[in-house]
Amino acid sequence: MEMLKYLLLPPLVNAILTLLGMLLWSRMRLLAGLLVLLGLGGLLALATPVASHALRQGLEAPALTGPAPLADAQAIVILGGGRDYRSPEFGWGDAPANASWRRLAYGAHLHRESGLPILVSGGRVHDEHSAEASLMAAALREVFEVPVLWMEGRSRNTSENARHSAEMLHGTGVERIALVSQAWHLPRAVAEFERNGFTVVPAPTEFASVPPEGPSAWLPRAYHLHQSTQALHEWLGRGELALRQRLFDR
């Protein structure tokens, strides 16, 4: 499944389409031209601010409006968003990736507003020496001066985040949580946690920025290709979740 995911996402899928078009050029020129157009044209289109904004905005959960929605929550769960390897600036070895820092900052903000205890969730995706959760806990403690009550360090994806967090929290009586992640990722994460018995208050952060006006909205850039690829990854994840629910949750 992991390899299939990368085959279906830019830039690899675009490279495959373009290469196929080039191989077929001498025998099936019309089909070959369409494949090259899809490969190269699709790559350029996905790299525009307009495309990346449209793909991300369609995924996003609505923002929290003040502290009131947290009144019934019993804990804050912050999901890991990746790690940067061998980051020297903090002296931890590895460090949370930028997506994780955004989640941690918002989780710390919600903790200060509500006083709710925090669980951080993230494991060893590539058998690293330490779980991502331990890096997140260090960041909250040393940078934000916020305590962490639980560390879930076994999960490698969103589904496992939910399952292993449930194993830790349900035994303590925690059933209602505020769940922190990027706005584009949160709806699927909420569905996974609800499947594992939680009542979830979505707490999204990092919303898609509106494209600039004028021609620059259509100017391809690597940053927006990355944003589009993240969004397409999430759309694939939603499709996988819907299929699992259809097959196994009857």
N, C-alpha and C positions, 0 to 999 in steps of 0.2 A: 504493500500500500504506500509506503514511504517513497519508493522509487517511482511508482506510478504518479504520485503527486508532483514530483519534480519534472516528469516527462510532459505533464499537462500544463505547466506554468511557464511564463516567460522567464528568461529569454530562450530556454532550451526548446520549447515547442516551436518558437519562431524559427530557430536555427534548423530544426528538423523539417519544417514545412519548406523553407527556402532550399535546403539541400535536396529534398525530394523533387522540387520543381526543376532544379538544375539537372538532375539525373534523367528526368523525363522529357527534357526540352526537345530532343531530336525526334522523339516518337509521338508524343501527345502534347503538342505545343500549347493548345488552349488550356488544358488542365494544368500543365506546368506553369503557365503564366499566372493562373489563378492561385496556385500554391505559393509562388514567389510573392505575389501581391499580398496574400494573407500573411505570409511570414514577415516580410519587411514592412509592409504598410501597417499591419497590426502592431508591430513593435513600436513604430513611430507614433501611432495613435494612442497607445497605452502610456506613452511617455509624456503626454500633454497634461497640463493642469486640469483641463475640462474633464478628460476621461478619468483621471485618478480621483477627482472630487466626486464624480457621479457614482463610481464604483464603491467608494467608501461611505458616502452619505446614505446610500440605500441599505447599509448594514447597521447603522448606528442606533443605539438605544438613547432615549431622551435623558437629558441631564437631571440630576437631583435638584430640587428646589428647596434650599434651606435644610435645617436639621430635622424638621418634622418627620420625614419618612424613616429616619433612623430610630424613632421612639420605641418601636417594637422589636428591633434587632437585638440579638444577644452577643454578636461578635462581628468583627470585620475580617473578611478573608481577602488577601491580596495575592493574585496569581503572578507567578514568575513570567517574565517576558524575554528571557534570554540572558546570556552572559558575554562579557568581553574577556578573552583569555589574556593572562599575563599583563594585567593592568597595573602599572607600578605606582600610581599616584596615591592609592590608599594603603598600600602595604599588606593587602589581603591575598596577593597572588592574582586570582581572577576578581572581577567586579561585576555588578549588575550591568546589563546593557541599557541603552537609552530608554527603550520601552519600559523596562522594569523601574528605572528611576522615576518616570512619570507616574507610574502606579504607586510607588512607595511614597512619593510626595503627597499624592491625593489621599492615600490611606492614612498618613500621618496627620493630615488636615482633618479628616473625619474623626480620627481618634481624639484629637484635641477638642473637637466640637462635642463629641458624645461620651467620651470616657470609655468606650467599648474596648474590650481586649482584642488583640490581633492574632490571626493565624497567617503565616506566609507559606506558600505552596510552590514547590519546584524541586526537581530531583537532579539526577545525573543522566542527561540525554545521551552523552557519548562516554559514559564511565569515567567522568572527571573525578579528581581526588576529593572534592567536597560537593555537597548538594547545593543547588542554587538557593534553596531556602536559607542556608546558613549565611550566604552572601547578603541576602535581603535583610536578614535579622541584624547583621553587622551594620548595614547601612542605616537601618532605622535607629539602632542604638547609638551609633557613633556620630552620624551626620544629623539626624533629625531629633535625637534625644527622646525617642519613643520606645517603650518596651514591647517585646514580643512574647506572648504567652505560649504559643504553639508553633512548632516548625514541622511541616510535612515535607519530607525530603525524598520520597520514593517516586513521585509522578514524573512522567516524561511527555505528557500531552494533556489537553484540557479534560478529556474523559477520565484520565487517572487522577488529575487534580481533584475532581469532584468525588471520585470513589474513595480515595485515601483520606481526603478531608472529612468525609462522612464517618469513616472508621474512627478517626480521632475525636470528632466533636460530638457525635451522637451519644457516645459513652459518658460525656460530661453534661448531657442534657441540653446542648445547644442545637436548636432546630431552625432558628430564624437568623439569617446572616445578611450583612451588607457585603456585596461582592464587587471587588475593584478590578477593573481591567480597562483596556482601550475601548472607546465607544463602538468601534467596528467589530470588536471581538466579543463583546459582552452578551449579546442576545444568545449566541450559541453556548457560551459558558453558563448562562443562567439556565438554559434548558438542561444541560448536563447535571447541574447541581440540583435542580428540581427533580430529575429522574432518580437522584440519590436521597430523596426525602427531605430536602431543605425547603423552607419558605425563604425566598430571595428578594432583597431590595437591590436592584441594579444601581451600581455607583460608577458610572462611566467617566472616563477622562480622555483627553487628547482627541478632540473632534476635528473633522476635516475642515480645512480652511477654504473659504470661497475663492474660486479662481480670480485672478486679476482681470480687469477690463481690457478690451482691445486685443490686438494681435498676439500679445505675450501669453494670452490664455491658451493659444494653440501652438506654442513653441515647445518642441520636445526637449525634455531634460531628464537626466538619469534619476534625479530625486523622485520625480513623479512616476517613472517606470517602477521604481521600488515600491512606492505607495500603491500603485495599481496591482503589482504582483502580490503584495500583502492582502489586498482586498479579494483578489481572485482565489488565493489560498483559503480565505475565510468562506467564500461562496462554495468552494469545493467541500470544506468542512461541514457546512450546513447541509449540503447534499448527502454527505456520508451519514450525518446524524439522522436526517429524515429517512434514509434507507434503513438504518438500524432500528429506528422506531417502528417503521412499517413491518419489518420482518420479525422483530423480537418482542415488541411491547404490546402485542395483541392480547 
